[in-house]
Amino acid sequence: MGKVLIWIVIVFAVLFVLRLVNAQKAKRRHDQRANAPTQTMVRCVHCGVFVPRADAKPGPAGLTCGDPACLSR
Ligand SMILES: [Zn+2]
């Protein structure tokens, strides 16, 4: 009977540790998502497509999507 009790305690201890590890992983994932930089989207002045600000190309009339047809106008 004592052995069974010890095994039950061991199983619960292992489950508890696994739960802690999973909680840490989930927290890390959540933190990474929270710290990810948000990208500002800008609208192409010619075709109206939204592109990330980093990918937008400055054209004569304003920011464009980088398409040659939009850049030249
Ligand atoms: Zn465009």
PDB file of the backbone (N, CA, C, O) and the ligand in Angstrom, with CONECT records:
HET     ZN  A 101       1
ATOM      1  N   MET A   1       0.830  -1.208   0.000  1.00  0.00           N
ATOM      2  CA  MET A   1       0.000   0.000   0.000  1.00  0.00           C
ATOM      3  C   MET A   1       0.863   1.255   0.000  1.00  0.00           C
ATOM      4  O   MET A   1       0.562   2.224  -0.698  1.00  0.00           O
ATOM      5  N   GLY A   2       1.937   1.234   0.786  1.00  0.00           N
ATOM      6  CA  GLY A   2       2.847   2.382   0.844  1.00  0.00           C
ATOM      7  C   GLY A   2       3.479   2.657  -0.509  1.00  0.00           C
ATOM      8  O   GLY A   2       3.648   3.810  -0.906  1.00  0.00           O
ATOM      9  N   LYS A   3       3.832   1.573  -1.222  1.00  0.00           N
ATOM     10  CA  LYS A   3       4.448   1.729  -2.546  1.00  0.00           C
ATOM     11  C   LYS A   3       3.504   2.424  -3.518  1.00  0.00           C
ATOM     12  O   LYS A   3       3.910   3.300  -4.282  1.00  0.00           O
ATOM     13  N   VAL A   4       2.233   2.019  -3.476  1.00  0.00           N
ATOM     14  CA  VAL A   4       1.242   2.625  -4.383  1.00  0.00           C
ATOM     15  C   VAL A   4       1.140   4.121  -4.115  1.00  0.00           C
ATOM     16  O   VAL A   4       1.087   4.928  -5.043  1.00  0.00           O
ATOM     17  N   LEU A   5       1.114   4.478  -2.838  1.00  0.00           N
ATOM     18  CA  LEU A   5       1.026   5.892  -2.460  1.00  0.00           C
ATOM     19  C   LEU A   5       2.224   6.671  -2.990  1.00  0.00           C
ATOM     20  O   LEU A   5       2.080   7.779  -3.507  1.00  0.00           O
ATOM     21  N   ILE A   6       3.424   6.070  -2.853  1.00  0.00           N
ATOM     22  CA  ILE A   6       4.640   6.739  -3.345  1.00  0.00           C
ATOM     23  C   ILE A   6       4.556   6.950  -4.856  1.00  0.00           C
ATOM     24  O   ILE A   6       4.908   8.017  -5.359  1.00  0.00           O
ATOM     25  N   TRP A   7       4.081   5.912  -5.587  1.00  0.00           N
ATOM     26  CA  TRP A   7       3.961   6.049  -7.036  1.00  0.00           C
ATOM     27  C   TRP A   7       2.961   7.141  -7.423  1.00  0.00           C
ATOM     28  O   TRP A   7       3.183   7.893  -8.372  1.00  0.00           O
ATOM     29  N   ILE A   8       1.876   7.214  -6.687  1.00  0.00           N
ATOM     30  CA  ILE A   8       0.877   8.253  -6.978  1.00  0.00           C
ATOM     31  C   ILE A   8       1.500   9.637  -6.777  1.00  0.00           C
ATOM     32  O   ILE A   8       1.294  10.541  -7.587  1.00  0.00           O
ATOM     33  N   VAL A   9       2.267   9.796  -5.687  1.00  0.00           N
ATOM     34  CA  VAL A   9       2.928  11.085  -5.420  1.00  0.00           C
ATOM     35  C   VAL A   9       3.902  11.402  -6.547  1.00  0.00           C
ATOM     36  O   VAL A   9       3.962  12.539  -7.014  1.00  0.00           O
ATOM     37  N   ILE A  10       4.679  10.387  -6.993  1.00  0.00           N
ATOM     38  CA  ILE A  10       5.656  10.614  -8.071  1.00  0.00           C
ATOM     39  C   ILE A  10       4.951  11.045  -9.353  1.00  0.00           C
ATOM     40  O   ILE A  10       5.387  11.987 -10.015  1.00  0.00           O
ATOM     41  N   VAL A  11       3.868  10.363  -9.706  1.00  0.00           N
ATOM     42  CA  VAL A  11       3.138  10.699 -10.931  1.00  0.00           C
ATOM     43  C   VAL A  11       2.619  12.137 -10.852  1.00  0.00           C
ATOM     44  O   VAL A  11       2.736  12.893 -11.816  1.00  0.00           O
ATOM     45  N   PHE A  12       2.049  12.512  -9.709  1.00  0.00           N
ATOM     46  CA  PHE A  12       1.545  13.879  -9.582  1.00  0.00           C
ATOM     47  C   PHE A  12       2.669  14.902  -9.631  1.00  0.00           C
ATOM     48  O   PHE A  12       2.500  15.993 -10.175  1.00  0.00           O
ATOM     49  N   ALA A  13       3.838  14.544  -9.052  1.00  0.00           N
ATOM     50  CA  ALA A  13       4.982  15.456  -9.090  1.00  0.00           C
ATOM     51  C   ALA A  13       5.422  15.672 -10.531  1.00  0.00           C
ATOM     52  O   ALA A  13       5.701  16.803 -10.928  1.00  0.00           O
ATOM     53  N   VAL A  14       5.489  14.585 -11.330  1.00  0.00           N
ATOM     54  CA  VAL A  14       5.899  14.701 -12.739  1.00  0.00           C
ATOM     55  C   VAL A  14       4.890  15.553 -13.501  1.00  0.00           C
ATOM     56  O   VAL A  14       5.276  16.428 -14.276  1.00  0.00           O
ATOM     57  N   LEU A  15       3.599  15.302 -13.286  1.00  0.00           N
ATOM     58  CA  LEU A  15       2.568  16.086 -13.974  1.00  0.00           C
ATOM     59  C   LEU A  15       2.684  17.571 -13.610  1.00  0.00           C
ATOM     60  O   LEU A  15       2.505  18.443 -14.461  1.00  0.00           O
ATOM     61  N   PHE A  16       2.987  17.845 -12.335  1.00  0.00           N
ATOM     62  CA  PHE A  16       3.123  19.225 -11.884  1.00  0.00           C
ATOM     63  C   PHE A  16       4.286  19.915 -12.592  1.00  0.00           C
ATOM     64  O   PHE A  16       4.174  21.058 -13.034  1.00  0.00           O
ATOM     65  N   VAL A  17       5.426  19.181 -12.690  1.00  0.00           N
ATOM     66  CA  VAL A  17       6.605  19.754 -13.356  1.00  0.00           C
ATOM     67  C   VAL A  17       6.298  20.014 -14.827  1.00  0.00           C
ATOM     68  O   VAL A  17       6.638  21.073 -15.354  1.00  0.00           O
ATOM     69  N   LEU A  18       5.654  19.049 -15.496  1.00  0.00           N
ATOM     70  CA  LEU A  18       5.309  19.241 -16.908  1.00  0.00           C
ATOM     71  C   LEU A  18       4.405  20.455 -17.082  1.00  0.00           C
ATOM     72  O   LEU A  18       4.548  21.216 -18.040  1.00  0.00           O
ATOM     73  N   ARG A  19       3.485  20.626 -16.159  1.00  0.00           N
ATOM     74  CA  ARG A  19       2.574  21.759 -16.219  1.00  0.00           C
ATOM     75  C   ARG A  19       3.334  23.077 -16.091  1.00  0.00           C
ATOM     76  O   ARG A  19       3.045  24.042 -16.798  1.00  0.00           O
ATOM     77  N   LEU A  20       4.314  23.107 -15.176  1.00  0.00           N
ATOM     78  CA  LEU A  20       5.124  24.321 -15.002  1.00  0.00           C
ATOM     79  C   LEU A  20       5.898  24.635 -16.284  1.00  0.00           C
ATOM     80  O   LEU A  20       5.958  25.787 -16.713  1.00  0.00           O
ATOM     81  N   VAL A  21       6.492  23.596 -16.894  1.00  0.00           N
ATOM     82  CA  VAL A  21       7.270  23.807 -18.119  1.00  0.00           C
ATOM     83  C   VAL A  21       6.364  24.347 -19.222  1.00  0.00           C
ATOM     84  O   VAL A  21       6.735  25.278 -19.938  1.00  0.00           O
ATOM     85  N   ASN A  22       5.176  23.761 -19.356  1.00  0.00           N
ATOM     86  CA  ASN A  22       4.239  24.225 -20.380  1.00  0.00           C
ATOM     87  C   ASN A  22       3.823  25.665 -20.135  1.00  0.00           C
ATOM     88  O   ASN A  22       3.715  26.450 -21.077  1.00  0.00           O
ATOM     89  N   ALA A  23       3.590  26.016 -18.883  1.00  0.00           N
ATOM     90  CA  ALA A  23       3.183  27.384 -18.556  1.00  0.00           C
ATOM     91  C   ALA A  23       4.287  28.360 -18.925  1.00  0.00           C
ATOM     92  O   ALA A  23       4.013  29.442 -19.445  1.00  0.00           O
ATOM     93  N   GLN A  24       5.548  27.981 -18.655  1.00  0.00           N
ATOM     94  CA  GLN A  24       6.670  28.859 -19.008  1.00  0.00           C
ATOM     95  C   GLN A  24       6.759  29.050 -20.512  1.00  0.00           C
ATOM     96  O   GLN A  24       6.968  30.162 -20.996  1.00  0.00           O
ATOM     97  N   LYS A  25       6.596  27.932 -21.265  1.00  0.00           N
ATOM     98  CA  LYS A  25       6.655  28.027 -22.721  1.00  0.00           C
ATOM     99  C   LYS A  25       5.556  28.941 -23.239  1.00  0.00           C
ATOM    100  O   LYS A  25       5.798  29.784 -24.103  1.00  0.00           O
ATOM    101  N   ALA A  26       4.362  28.777 -22.717  1.00  0.00           N
ATOM    102  CA  ALA A  26       3.229  29.592 -23.173  1.00  0.00           C
ATOM    103  C   ALA A  26       3.474  31.063 -22.859  1.00  0.00           C
ATOM    104  O   ALA A  26       3.151  31.942 -23.658  1.00  0.00           O
ATOM    105  N   LYS A  27       4.049  31.320 -21.686  1.00  0.00           N
ATOM    106  CA  LYS A  27       4.326  32.710 -21.297  1.00  0.00           C
ATOM    107  C   LYS A  27       5.361  33.313 -22.238  1.00  0.00           C
ATOM    108  O   LYS A  27       5.221  34.456 -22.673  1.00  0.00           O
ATOM    109  N   ARG A  28       6.418  32.529 -22.555  1.00  0.00           N
ATOM    110  CA  ARG A  28       7.459  33.030 -23.443  1.00  0.00           C
ATOM    111  C   ARG A  28       6.874  33.361 -24.820  1.00  0.00           C
ATOM    112  O   ARG A  28       7.171  34.399 -25.410  1.00  0.00           O
ATOM    113  N   ARG A  29       6.011  32.420 -25.323  1.00  0.00           N
ATOM    114  CA  ARG A  29       5.374  32.666 -26.622  1.00  0.00           C
ATOM    115  C   ARG A  29       4.551  33.949 -26.581  1.00  0.00           C
ATOM    116  O   ARG A  29       4.583  34.760 -27.506  1.00  0.00           O
ATOM    117  N   HIS A  30       3.806  34.112 -25.475  1.00  0.00           N
ATOM    118  CA  HIS A  30       2.961  35.295 -25.348  1.00  0.00           C
ATOM    119  C   HIS A  30       3.820  36.556 -25.312  1.00  0.00           C
ATOM    120  O   HIS A  30       3.479  37.559 -25.938  1.00  0.00           O
ATOM    121  N   ASP A  31       4.946  36.507 -24.574  1.00  0.00           N
ATOM    122  CA  ASP A  31       5.820  37.672 -24.476  1.00  0.00           C
ATOM    123  C   ASP A  31       6.406  38.025 -25.841  1.00  0.00           C
ATOM    124  O   ASP A  31       6.482  39.197 -26.211  1.00  0.00           O
ATOM    125  N   GLN A  32       6.818  36.995 -26.585  1.00  0.00           N
ATOM    126  CA  GLN A  32       7.389  37.250 -27.909  1.00  0.00           C
ATOM    127  C   GLN A  32       6.369  37.956 -28.795  1.00  0.00           C
ATOM    128  O   GLN A  32       6.687  38.908 -29.507  1.00  0.00           O
ATOM    129  N   ARG A  33       5.124  37.458 -28.731  1.00  0.00           N
ATOM    130  CA  ARG A  33       4.084  38.053 -29.556  1.00  0.00           C
ATOM    131  C   ARG A  33       3.827  39.495 -29.126  1.00  0.00           C
ATOM    132  O   ARG A  33       3.596  40.367 -29.963  1.00  0.00           O
ATOM    133  N   ALA A  34       3.870  39.739 -27.818  1.00  0.00           N
ATOM    134  CA  ALA A  34       3.601  41.084 -27.312  1.00  0.00           C
ATOM    135  C   ALA A  34       4.720  42.040 -27.691  1.00  0.00           C
ATOM    136  O   ALA A  34       4.471  43.226 -27.903  1.00  0.00           O
ATOM    137  N   ASN A  35       5.978  41.532 -27.783  1.00  0.00           N
ATOM    138  CA  ASN A  35       7.112  42.404 -28.083  1.00  0.00           C
ATOM    139  C   ASN A  35       7.354  42.568 -29.580  1.00  0.00           C
ATOM    140  O   ASN A  35       8.182  43.386 -29.980  1.00  0.00           O
ATOM    141  N   ALA A  36       6.648  41.805 -30.414  1.00  0.00           N
ATOM    142  CA  ALA A  36       6.851  41.913 -31.853  1.00  0.00           C
ATOM    143  C   ALA A  36       6.479  43.321 -32.301  1.00  0.00           C
ATOM    144  O   ALA A  36       5.420  43.832 -31.937  1.00  0.00           O
ATOM    145  N   PRO A  37       7.340  43.944 -33.085  1.00  0.00           N
ATOM    146  CA  PRO A  37       7.033  45.308 -33.502  1.00  0.00           C
ATOM    147  C   PRO A  37       5.814  45.331 -34.414  1.00  0.00           C
ATOM    148  O   PRO A  37       5.662  44.478 -35.288  1.00  0.00           O
ATOM    149  N   THR A  38       4.970  46.294 -34.203  1.00  0.00           N
ATOM    150  CA  THR A  38       3.788  46.409 -35.061  1.00  0.00           C
ATOM    151  C   THR A  38       4.189  47.205 -36.289  1.00  0.00           C
ATOM    152  O   THR A  38       4.866  48.229 -36.191  1.00  0.00           O
ATOM    153  N   GLN A  39       3.763  46.722 -37.443  1.00  0.00           N
ATOM    154  CA  GLN A  39       4.118  47.389 -38.685  1.00  0.00           C
ATOM    155  C   GLN A  39       3.012  48.346 -39.081  1.00  0.00           C
ATOM    156  O   GLN A  39       1.833  47.994 -39.109  1.00  0.00           O
ATOM    157  N   THR A  40       3.419  49.545 -39.382  1.00  0.00           N
ATOM    158  CA  THR A  40       2.458  50.524 -39.864  1.00  0.00           C
ATOM    159  C   THR A  40       2.231  50.275 -41.348  1.00  0.00           C
ATOM    160  O   THR A  40       3.181  50.150 -42.120  1.00  0.00           O
ATOM    161  N   MET A  41       0.965  50.204 -41.737  1.00  0.00           N
ATOM    162  CA  MET A  41       0.638  49.999 -43.133  1.00  0.00           C
ATOM    163  C   MET A  41       0.353  51.364 -43.771  1.00  0.00           C
ATOM    164  O   MET A  41      -0.333  52.207 -43.192  1.00  0.00           O
ATOM    165  N   VAL A  42       0.892  51.556 -44.962  1.00  0.00           N
ATOM    166  CA  VAL A  42       0.622  52.808 -45.674  1.00  0.00           C
ATOM    167  C   VAL A  42      -0.061  52.466 -46.994  1.00  0.00           C
ATOM    168  O   VAL A  42       0.107  51.367 -47.523  1.00  0.00           O
ATOM    169  N   ARG A  43      -0.819  53.400 -47.512  1.00  0.00           N
ATOM    170  CA  ARG A  43      -1.597  53.179 -48.728  1.00  0.00           C
ATOM    171  C   ARG A  43      -0.854  53.777 -49.912  1.00  0.00           C
ATOM    172  O   ARG A  43      -0.370  54.908 -49.853  1.00  0.00           O
ATOM    173  N   CYS A  44      -0.772  53.005 -50.987  1.00  0.00           N
ATOM    174  CA  CYS A  44      -0.173  53.498 -52.223  1.00  0.00           C
ATOM    175  C   CYS A  44      -1.069  54.613 -52.762  1.00  0.00           C
ATOM    176  O   CYS A  44      -2.289  54.461 -52.839  1.00  0.00           O
ATOM    177  N   VAL A  45      -0.439  55.749 -53.139  1.00  0.00           N
ATOM    178  CA  VAL A  45      -1.232  56.895 -53.589  1.00  0.00           C
ATOM    179  C   VAL A  45      -1.872  56.636 -54.948  1.00  0.00           C
ATOM    180  O   VAL A  45      -2.812  57.336 -55.323  1.00  0.00           O
ATOM    181  N   HIS A  46      -1.379  55.636 -55.700  1.00  0.00           N
ATOM    182  CA  HIS A  46      -1.912  55.408 -57.041  1.00  0.00           C
ATOM    183  C   HIS A  46      -2.900  54.253 -57.093  1.00  0.00           C
ATOM    184  O   HIS A  46      -4.037  54.438 -57.526  1.00  0.00           O
ATOM    185  N   CYS A  47      -2.484  53.050 -56.654  1.00  0.00           N
ATOM    186  CA  CYS A  47      -3.381  51.900 -56.809  1.00  0.00           C
ATOM    187  C   CYS A  47      -4.164  51.587 -55.534  1.00  0.00           C
ATOM    188  O   CYS A  47      -5.098  50.786 -55.574  1.00  0.00           O
ATOM    189  N   GLY A  48      -3.806  52.200 -54.407  1.00  0.00           N
ATOM    190  CA  GLY A  48      -4.574  52.014 -53.185  1.00  0.00           C
ATOM    191  C   GLY A  48      -4.226  50.769 -52.395  1.00  0.00           C
ATOM    192  O   GLY A  48      -4.889  50.457 -51.406  1.00  0.00           O
ATOM    193  N   VAL A  49      -3.189  50.051 -52.821  1.00  0.00           N
ATOM    194  CA  VAL A  49      -2.787  48.841 -52.100  1.00  0.00           C
ATOM    195  C   VAL A  49      -2.092  49.248 -50.799  1.00  0.00           C
ATOM    196  O   VAL A  49      -1.314  50.202 -50.774  1.00  0.00           O
ATOM    197  N   PHE A  50      -2.379  48.513 -49.720  1.00  0.00           N
ATOM    198  CA  PHE A  50      -1.713  48.773 -48.451  1.00  0.00           C
ATOM    199  C   PHE A  50      -0.436  47.946 -48.373  1.00  0.00           C
ATOM    200  O   PHE A  50      -0.462  46.737 -48.604  1.00  0.00           O
ATOM    201  N   VAL A  51       0.669  48.587 -48.052  1.00  0.00           N
ATOM    202  CA  VAL A  51       1.959  47.905 -47.909  1.00  0.00           C
ATOM    203  C   VAL A  51       2.593  48.339 -46.599  1.00  0.00           C
ATOM    204  O   VAL A  51       2.315  49.438 -46.120  1.00  0.00           O
ATOM    205  N   PRO A  52       3.463  47.480 -45.993  1.00  0.00           N
ATOM    206  CA  PRO A  52       4.176  47.902 -44.789  1.00  0.00           C
ATOM    207  C   PRO A  52       5.026  49.131 -45.098  1.00  0.00           C
ATOM    208  O   PRO A  52       5.574  49.262 -46.193  1.00  0.00           O
ATOM    209  N   ARG A  53       5.128  50.033 -44.112  1.00  0.00           N
ATOM    210  CA  ARG A  53       5.868  51.283 -44.346  1.00  0.00           C
ATOM    211  C   ARG A  53       7.289  51.005 -44.821  1.00  0.00           C
ATOM    212  O   ARG A  53       7.826  51.754 -45.637  1.00  0.00           O
ATOM    213  N   ALA A  54       7.912  49.919 -44.309  1.00  0.00           N
ATOM    214  CA  ALA A  54       9.294  49.607 -44.673  1.00  0.00           C
ATOM    215  C   ALA A  54       9.407  49.246 -46.155  1.00  0.00           C
ATOM    216  O   ALA A  54      10.455  49.463 -46.764  1.00  0.00           O
ATOM    217  N   ASP A  55       8.330  48.693 -46.747  1.00  0.00           N
ATOM    218  CA  ASP A  55       8.364  48.291 -48.157  1.00  0.00           C
ATOM    219  C   ASP A  55       7.879  49.386 -49.094  1.00  0.00           C
ATOM    220  O   ASP A  55       8.020  49.262 -50.311  1.00  0.00           O
ATOM    221  N   ALA A  56       7.314  50.451 -48.550  1.00  0.00           N
ATOM    222  CA  ALA A  56       6.772  51.511 -49.397  1.00  0.00           C
ATOM    223  C   ALA A  56       7.913  52.305 -50.033  1.00  0.00           C
ATOM    224  O   ALA A  56       8.942  52.552 -49.404  1.00  0.00           O
ATOM    225  N   LYS A  57       7.710  52.696 -51.284  1.00  0.00           N
ATOM    226  CA  LYS A  57       8.728  53.485 -52.008  1.00  0.00           C
ATOM    227  C   LYS A  57       8.187  54.896 -52.205  1.00  0.00           C
ATOM    228  O   LYS A  57       7.044  55.080 -52.622  1.00  0.00           O
ATOM    229  N   PRO A  58       9.018  55.888 -51.901  1.00  0.00           N
ATOM    230  CA  PRO A  58       8.551  57.259 -52.099  1.00  0.00           C
ATOM    231  C   PRO A  58       8.495  57.605 -53.588  1.00  0.00           C
ATOM    232  O   PRO A  58       9.487  57.459 -54.302  1.00  0.00           O
ATOM    233  N   GLY A  59       7.355  58.054 -54.041  1.00  0.00           N
ATOM    234  CA  GLY A  59       7.182  58.472 -55.432  1.00  0.00           C
ATOM    235  C   GLY A  59       6.975  59.972 -55.478  1.00  0.00           C
ATOM    236  O   GLY A  59       6.985  60.633 -54.440  1.00  0.00           O
ATOM    237  N   PRO A  60       6.784  60.519 -56.676  1.00  0.00           N
ATOM    238  CA  PRO A  60       6.608  61.972 -56.798  1.00  0.00           C
ATOM    239  C   PRO A  60       5.369  62.481 -56.049  1.00  0.00           C
ATOM    240  O   PRO A  60       5.381  63.598 -55.534  1.00  0.00           O
ATOM    241  N   ALA A  61       4.306  61.679 -55.984  1.00  0.00           N
ATOM    242  CA  ALA A  61       3.065  62.145 -55.359  1.00  0.00           C
ATOM    243  C   ALA A  61       2.917  61.652 -53.926  1.00  0.00           C
ATOM    244  O   ALA A  61       1.951  62.013 -53.254  1.00  0.00           O
ATOM    245  N   GLY A  62       3.847  60.840 -53.445  1.00  0.00           N
ATOM    246  CA  GLY A  62       3.749  60.306 -52.087  1.00  0.00           C
ATOM    247  C   GLY A  62       4.240  58.877 -52.053  1.00  0.00           C
ATOM    248  O   GLY A  62       4.917  58.435 -52.981  1.00  0.00           O
ATOM    249  N   LEU A  63       3.915  58.149 -51.005  1.00  0.00           N
ATOM    250  CA  LEU A  63       4.384  56.763 -50.868  1.00  0.00           C
ATOM    251  C   LEU A  63       3.616  55.851 -51.832  1.00  0.00           C
ATOM    252  O   LEU A  63       2.399  55.960 -51.977  1.00  0.00           O
ATOM    253  N   THR A  64       4.350  54.962 -52.477  1.00  0.00           N
ATOM    254  CA  THR A  64       3.732  54.021 -53.405  1.00  0.00           C
ATOM    255  C   THR A  64       4.078  52.604 -53.003  1.00  0.00           C
ATOM    256  O   THR A  64       4.908  52.377 -52.123  1.00  0.00           O
ATOM    257  N   CYS A  65       3.424  51.637 -53.668  1.00  0.00           N
ATOM    258  CA  CYS A  65       3.620  50.229 -53.328  1.00  0.00           C
ATOM    259  C   CYS A  65       4.936  49.682 -53.881  1.00  0.00           C
ATOM    260  O   CYS A  65       5.347  48.585 -53.503  1.00  0.00           O
ATOM    261  N   GLY A  66       5.597  50.415 -54.758  1.00  0.00           N
ATOM    262  CA  GLY A  66       6.859  49.953 -55.323  1.00  0.00           C
ATOM    263  C   GLY A  66       6.678  49.363 -56.706  1.00  0.00           C
ATOM    264  O   GLY A  66       7.661  49.032 -57.369  1.00  0.00           O
ATOM    265  N   ASP A  67       5.437  49.225 -57.156  1.00  0.00           N
ATOM    266  CA  ASP A  67       5.164  48.734 -58.513  1.00  0.00           C
ATOM    267  C   ASP A  67       5.684  49.775 -59.507  1.00  0.00           C
ATOM    268  O   ASP A  67       5.429  50.967 -59.333  1.00  0.00           O
ATOM    269  N   PRO A  68       6.412  49.344 -60.550  1.00  0.00           N
ATOM    270  CA  PRO A  68       6.967  50.332 -61.499  1.00  0.00           C
ATOM    271  C   PRO A  68       5.898  51.246 -62.084  1.00  0.00           C
ATOM    272  O   PRO A  68       6.157  52.428 -62.311  1.00  0.00           O
ATOM    273  N   ALA A  69       4.708  50.723 -62.330  1.00  0.00           N
ATOM    274  CA  ALA A  69       3.645  51.547 -62.896  1.00  0.00           C
ATOM    275  C   ALA A  69       3.246  52.656 -61.933  1.00  0.00           C
ATOM    276  O   ALA A  69       2.926  53.767 -62.357  1.00  0.00           O
ATOM    277  N   CYS A  70       3.266  52.356 -60.642  1.00  0.00           N
ATOM    278  CA  CYS A  70       2.893  53.366 -59.637  1.00  0.00           C
ATOM    279  C   CYS A  70       4.039  54.339 -59.382  1.00  0.00           C
ATOM    280  O   CYS A  70       3.816  55.524 -59.136  1.00  0.00           O
ATOM    281  N   LEU A  71       5.273  53.825 -59.444  1.00  0.00           N
ATOM    282  CA  LEU A  71       6.433  54.681 -59.166  1.00  0.00           C
ATOM    283  C   LEU A  71       6.607  55.757 -60.221  1.00  0.00           C
ATOM    284  O   LEU A  71       6.996  56.881 -59.902  1.00  0.00           O
ATOM    285  N   SER A  72       6.322  55.425 -61.483  1.00  0.00           N
ATOM    286  CA  SER A  72       6.590  56.370 -62.561  1.00  0.00           C
ATOM    287  C   SER A  72       5.518  57.446 -62.662  1.00  0.00           C
ATOM    288  O   SER A  72       5.762  58.506 -63.237  1.00  0.00           O
ATOM    289  N   ARG A  73       4.322  57.186 -62.105  1.00  0.00           N
ATOM    290  CA  ARG A  73       3.249  58.180 -62.251  1.00  0.00           C
ATOM    291  C   ARG A  73       3.404  59.334 -61.296  1.00  0.00           C
ATOM    292  O   ARG A  73       2.581  60.250 -61.297  1.00  0.00           O
TER     293      ARG A  73
HETATM  294 ZN    ZN A 101       0.631  51.041 -56.239  1.00  0.00          ZN2+
END
